[in-house]
Amino acid sequence: MAKQKPDMTNIFARTDPESRQAQEATGPTITKGVGLKESEWAELQDIAAELGITQHAISAYALRHFLKQYRTGNIPLENKPTLPST
């Protein structure tokens, strides 16, 4: 079988895993609601206060950290994941 030719449409495109993250992290920021237990929001608020940042900043960090870890394969998910018990 013949070897498949590489995609040469953009010869300057990055090929490392970080390039996917950079591509996905572009565009406008969209605000969405996240449903958490009251105690989970309180914990996020405590962490934010400890770090001297807003609750929004720590929440965005937590979600972005999850996405990065998921993309790199560090967080395997089932077809229909269930939430961890709190």
C-alpha positions as CSV (number, residue, x, y, z in Angstrom):
1,M,0.0,0.0,0.0
2,A,1.3,3.5,-0.9
3,K,2.4,5.8,1.9
4,Q,-0.2,8.6,2.4
5,K,1.1,12.1,1.7
6,P,1.1,14.6,4.6
7,D,-1.3,17.5,4.5
8,M,0.6,20.4,3.0
9,T,-2.1,23.0,3.0
10,N,-0.3,25.0,5.7
11,I,3.3,24.1,5.8
12,F,3.9,26.5,8.7
13,A,1.2,24.9,11.0
14,R,2.4,23.6,14.3
15,T,2.1,19.8,14.7
16,D,2.6,19.5,18.4
17,P,-0.4,18.8,20.8
18,E,-0.3,22.4,22.1
19,S,-1.4,23.6,18.7
20,R,-4.8,21.9,19.1
21,Q,-5.3,23.6,22.4
22,A,-4.3,27.0,20.9
23,Q,-6.9,26.5,18.1
24,E,-9.6,25.5,20.5
25,A,-8.9,28.4,22.9
26,T,-9.6,31.1,20.3
27,G,-12.8,33.0,19.7
28,P,-15.1,35.0,22.0
29,T,-15.6,34.1,25.6
30,I,-19.1,32.8,26.2
31,T,-20.7,32.8,29.7
32,K,-22.5,29.6,30.6
33,G,-23.9,28.4,33.9
34,V,-22.5,25.4,35.8
35,G,-24.5,23.6,38.4
36,L,-22.5,22.7,41.5
37,K,-23.5,21.9,45.0
38,E,-23.6,24.8,47.4
39,S,-20.6,23.3,49.3
40,E,-18.6,23.1,46.0
41,W,-19.2,26.8,45.2
42,A,-18.2,27.6,48.8
43,E,-15.0,25.7,48.4
44,L,-14.3,27.4,45.1
45,Q,-14.9,30.8,46.8
46,D,-12.5,29.9,49.6
47,I,-9.8,28.8,47.1
48,A,-10.3,32.1,45.2
49,A,-10.1,34.1,48.3
50,E,-6.9,32.3,49.4
51,L,-5.3,33.0,46.0
52,G,-6.6,36.6,45.9
53,I,-8.5,36.0,42.6
54,T,-12.2,36.0,41.7
55,Q,-14.5,33.0,41.9
56,H,-15.0,33.3,38.2
57,A,-11.2,33.1,37.6
58,I,-10.8,29.9,39.7
59,S,-13.8,28.4,38.0
60,A,-12.5,29.2,34.5
61,Y,-9.1,27.8,35.5
62,A,-10.6,24.6,36.8
63,L,-12.6,24.0,33.6
64,R,-9.7,24.8,31.4
65,H,-7.4,22.6,33.4
66,F,-9.9,19.7,33.0
67,L,-10.1,20.3,29.2
68,K,-6.3,20.3,28.9
69,Q,-5.9,17.1,31.0
70,Y,-8.7,15.4,29.0
71,R,-7.1,16.3,25.7
72,T,-3.8,14.9,26.7
73,G,-5.4,11.6,27.8
74,N,-4.8,12.1,31.5
75,I,-8.6,11.9,32.3
76,P,-10.2,8.9,30.6
77,L,-14.0,9.2,30.4
78,E,-16.6,6.5,29.8
79,N,-19.3,7.0,27.1
80,K,-21.7,8.3,29.7
81,P,-19.7,9.5,32.7
82,T,-21.3,9.9,36.1
83,L,-20.5,12.7,38.5
84,P,-18.2,11.7,41.4
85,S,-20.1,11.6,44.7
86,T,-19.5,14.5,47.0
